[in-house]
Amino acid sequence: MALKIETGYIPLYLMKVHLMNVLRPLKTLSNNKSPGPDGIVNELLRMLPTEIQETIHMLFIIMWASGFTPRAWKTSNTILIEQRR
């Protein structure tokens, strides 16, 4: 069995990203955190319907098999906060 995508088939042995490795982190995201550059807050990610979670899982499988990570995913907003002593 293989996953069909537009560019062809990905064999099951390349599917090293298990569904629980995507769902567990989504369910354990902390509330009241600042969103990243995409503006999506953790509360929204935690409430995603099952179909979208499975789509994210397939996206990770395709990224794993192709070795490609979108450039936007390598961008973050980092704010340094000075600690007063």
N, C-alpha and C positions, 0 to 999 in steps of 0.2 A: 504494500500500500504506500502511496505517496501523496503529497499535498500538491494540487495543481495550482499554479500561478501563471500569470500571463507570459512569463519568460520560459516556462517549462514546468518540470516536476522537481520537487525536493524529496529525496528519499527519507524514509522515517528515521534512519540512523543519524541523519543530520539534525533532527528535531531534539536538540539537547535542552531546550527551554521548556520545562514542564509547566502546565497550566497553573499549578499551585505556586510556582515560583513567581508568577505574575499576580495572582489573586491575593496571596498573603500580604505582600507589601502594600497593595492598594487598600486592604482592610485595616492595616495598622498605621496609616498615615495620621500624623498629629493634626488636631484642629488648631485654628487661630494662628496659622503660619502664613507668612507673606508668600504670594504667588511668584512664580518664576517669570521670565520674559514673556511667556505666552499668556499670562494673566489668569491662568486656571488655578483655582484654590483647591486645597486638599479635600475640603468637604464635598466638592463636586466630583472629584475623582472617586471618592468612596461610595458615591451613590450611582455610579454608572450601571446601566442595565447589563445583564449577562451577555447579550449579543455584542456590545461594545467591548467588554472585557475579553471576550474570545477573539475579537478583531485585533485588540492590542497584543494578545498572545501570538496570533499569526504573524503580526508585524515583527515581533521579536524573533520568531523562527526565521523569517525571511532575512532579517538583519544578521542573524547568526550565520546562516548559510552563505550569504553573499559577502559578509565582512564589511558591510556598509553601515555607517551611522550618520544620520542627517546632521548637517552642520549646525542647525538650530538647536539640536540636543546637546551640543558642546558649549553652549552659551549659558551664562548664569548672571544673576544680579548679586553681587557681593558688596555688602555694606560693612565697613569696619566700625566697630563701636569702641570708643576709648574707655578704658576702665579707670575709674578714679580710685586712688589708694589713700 
